[in-house]
Amino acid sequence: MTRETAINLLLAALLLALPLIAAGIGEPFYVTLATRVVVLALAAVGLNLALGLGGLLSFGHAAFFGLGGYAAGILATHAFNAEPLFAGIPGTTSMPLIWLVAIAVAGLVALPIGAISLRTTGVYFIMITLAFAQMIYYFAISWPAYGGEDGLSIYVRNSFPGLNTAQPLPYFLICFVVLMATLLIFRLVEGSRFGSALQAARQNGVRLAAVGIPPFKVRLVAFVLSAMITGLAGALYADLNRFVGPSMLSWHMSGELMVLIILGGKGRLFGPVAGAMIFVCLEYVLGGITERWQFFLGLILLGIVLFARGGFLGLLSGKPRHV
């Protein structure tokens, strides 16, 4: 067992054990706090697939996060009001079905965005993904049917077969299992021939094309898969807060996801998990002391960029194996 694997297992054990202990001593707030860590980590895993493995610095992943949230909110609202969506299609409060819709919506929107954006590189790619995200953000603000800039409240917790999702611990366990399954998918992608091609496209797309593999198609598939994971996280986040609003689509959310990856370690399996744990702890602890807690977060990020580019996991375990 490598050092990084041992650290990953320890992080997973801590993330699971702390909410169980909190629930056991009657502190549901900390269970909800851990659920926030899990959902943000899941969203960052999606971006990490594109950024960490493919080198695609997307500043528009908040669009997919928000679309997943709106998919959950709209379906649940129509189910609650007993109003069909369109053509007689009813809403639903079933989590598995909502997840499928959120994944499909994020993937379908990511396909044309990726097809256009990936024809550029560098700062142009960053700005185009940001532009698309802002277009969707302003569309949500100007959509009064679903709250406009005030957002959309979800009056019921969506259901999962056999579990009482209204309780904090069962909902945490659902999110935790989804995160672990997604991390397994990330590992399988990373170790597959597709993952090798994606990392080769990041390092030198010309050489990859020279062996007969089009870098554009590889990057596009990775971009869409990344968006689908982030959309799933958005649906879980909306369920957690019982609210979805344009802030989920804002460029600030894209920046937050990048911060999680930088804190934990870009391209590492548990980098988003470590980053989310650090970020939420700083937000909770320092946020209770001062409204300007982001100043200290900025100092930490500055230190990581200058002295520990591998993030928290890089400090503890050295270089990742795919570098």
N, C-alpha and C positions, 0 to 999 in steps of 0.2 A: 504494500500500500504506500503510495506516494504521500508526501507531506501535504500537498494541496487536497488530495482525496480525504485525508484525515480531517483537515480544516473544514472541508465541505460537509462532512458527516456531523462534525461538531456544531456547525451553524444550523443544520437541519434539525438536530436534536434540541438545540436551544430554542429555536423558533417554534417547535412543537411543544416542548415541556413548559415554557413560561406561561402560555395561555391556559394550559391544563391546571397548573398550580394556581393561577389567578382565579379560574372558575371554581376551584376547590375551596378557596378561602373567601369566596363571595365578592370578587372584584371584577365585574363584567366589563368595566371601562378598559382594563388592560387587555382583555380578550379582543375588544373592538380595535384597540390600538395595534395589536399584533395582526389583526385581519387587514388593517390598512397597510402594514408592512408587506404582507403577502401579496396583496393586489397591486401595489406599486412595483414590487419586485417582478411580478408577472408581466406588467406593461414594459418594464425595462428589459426583460428577457427578449421580448419581441424586437425592440430596438437594437439590442445587443447582437441579435442574429444578423441584422443588416450592417450595423456599424462595426461590431467586434470581429465578425468573420469576413464580411464583404467590404469593409471600409467605406460604407455608404453613410455619410454624415447627413442624415435627414433631419431637417428642422421642422418637419410637418407631421410627425407621428401623433401629435395631439389630435389631429383630424380623425385618425382611426380610433383613438381612445374615446373621443367624444361621440363618434358615430356608433360605437358599440354601446355607449351609455344611453344615447337617444333611442337606439333600437330596443333596449330593455325598458326604458321609460315609456315609450309610445305603446308598445305591446301591452305592458301592464296597465296603463291608463285606459286603453280601450277595453281590456278585460274587466277592469273595475267598473267602468261606466256601461258595460254591456253594449258597446257600440262597435260595429264592424269597421275594419280599417278601410277597405275598398273592395268592390266587387263581392261583398258579402263575406270576406275573409275576417274571422274574428280575431280579437286580441288573445293573449294568453299570459298566464302567470307561471307556466312551467319553465323552470330554469334550463333544462337541457334544450328545449325548443328555442328559448330566447338566445342561448349561447350560439346555437347553429345560425340563427338569423343574424346575430351580431358579427359572427365570423364571416358569413357570406357577404353582408353589406360592406364590411371593411375590405374584404378581398376584391369585391367588384369595383369599389371606388379606387382602390390602390392600383388596379391594373392599368387604367388609362393614365393615372398620375405618374406611375412608374415608367410607362412606355414613353411619355413625353420627357420626364425629368432625367431619365437615364441616358438621354442623348447628349447630355451635358456632363461636365465634371467639375470638381473643385467648388469654388464659391458660387458658380452658376447653379450647380445642383442644389446647394444649400438654399439659395434664394428662391428657386422655382418651387421646391417642396414647401418652403415657408409661404409663398404666394398662394399655393393651392389650399393650404391649411387656413389661411386668413380668409380666403373666399368662402370656405365652408363655415368658418366662424361667423362672418357677417351675414351669411344666409340664415344661420340659426337665430341670430339676434332679430332678424326681420321676419321671423316665422311666428306670428302671434298665435296660431292655432295650438302651438305647443310651448307657450309661455314667453316666447321672444327673449328679451334680455333678462327677464325675471326667472327664467328656467322653468322646469317642470317637476312638480312634486309627485312622488310615488307613494300612494297611500297604503299599499300592501307590500309585504315582503314576498317575493316570488317563491314558489314552492319547489321542493325536491323530493322525489319519492322516498318515503320511509323516514324522513327527518323533519324535525320542527325547526325550520329555518328562521323563525322569529326569535329564537334563542341565540345569543352571541356565539356560544361554543360550537354548536352544529354548523353554523354558517362559516366559522373559522375553519373547521375541519374540511368542509367542502372546498373552500378556497385553497387550503394547504395541499389537498390531494391534486387539485388542478395544477397548482404550481409545480409540484413534484413531477407530474406527468409531462408538463411542458418542458421542464429541465431535461427529462429523459429524451424527449424529441430533439431538443437542442443538441444533446450529446450524440444522438444517432445521426443527425444532419452533419455535425462537425466531423464525425468519423467516416462518413460515407464518401463515395466518389464525387457526389455533388458538392459536398462540403469541401473536398480537396480542390475542386474546380473553382469554387467560390473564393477560397483563400488565394488560389493562383491568380484569379482575376483581380483581387485586391493588390497583389504584389506586382504583377506585370500582365496586363490584359493582352498585349501584343503577342507575347509568347504563348498564351493560352489559345489565341486565335490561330497561331501557327501550327498547333497540333490538331486543329479541326474542331475546336469547341468555341462557339460564339460567346464572348463574354457578356454581351447584352442580354441574351436569353437567361444566362445563369444569374445575373444580377437582378433581372426582372422577377424571376421565380422567388429569389431570396427576399426581394422587397415586398412582394405580395404575401408571402408566408409570414414575414415580420409584421405586416399590417394586420393580418388575421389574428395573430397572438395578442397584439395590442388591443384590437377590437374586443376580444374576449375579456381582457382585463377591464376595459371600459364598462362592459355589461355588469361585471362583478362589483365595480366601484359604485355604479349607480344604485345597485341593490344595497350595498353597504350603507350609503348615505340616504337612501330613499329619496334621492333628488338627482336631477341631471340639469346642467345649465351650460351656457356658452363658455364658461371658464374652463370646462374640460377640453374645449377646442382651441383654447388660447395658445399662443406661442410660448407663454410662460410654462405651460405643462410640458411642451417639447423640451424646453430647457431643463426642467426638473428631471425628466427621464434621463437626459444626458448627464446631469449631475450624479444621479444614482450610479450610472455606469462608471464614471470617472472615479467616484469614491471607492467603489468596490473593486474595479479592475476590468478594463475593456477586453472583451473577447474571452473572459473566463466564465466557466460554467456557473459558479455561485457569486460572480461579481455583482450582478444586480441584487441578489439577496443581501449580501454584505452592505452594499450601498444603501439599500432601503432601510436596513436596520439602523445604520449610522444616521441617516437623514432624519428618520422619524424620532429617534432618541434625541437628537439635537433640537429638533422642532419642539418636542415636548418639554425637555429639561430647560433649554435656554429660552424657549418661548414663554415659559412661566416666569422668567426673570426679567426679560427685556423684549420689547417689540422689535428691536433691531438685531434679533438673533442671527439674521442672514449675514451680518457683518462677520461674525465668527465662522460661519460656514464658508464665507469667501476666503478667509485666512487659511482654513483647512484645505480648500481646493487649491489655493496658491501653493501651499506646501507640497501637495501631492503632485501638481504639475511640474514643480521645480525639482523635487527630490525623490518622488516615488511614483513614476509614471505608470507603474503596474497596479496602482491603487492599494487598498488595504490588503487584498490577497497577495499582491505582488510583494509587499513588504514581508509577509509571513512565509511565502512559499517559492519565491524566485520567479523566473521566466515561465510563461505558459508553454505547453508542449507544442502548440501549433505555430509558434513564432520561429 
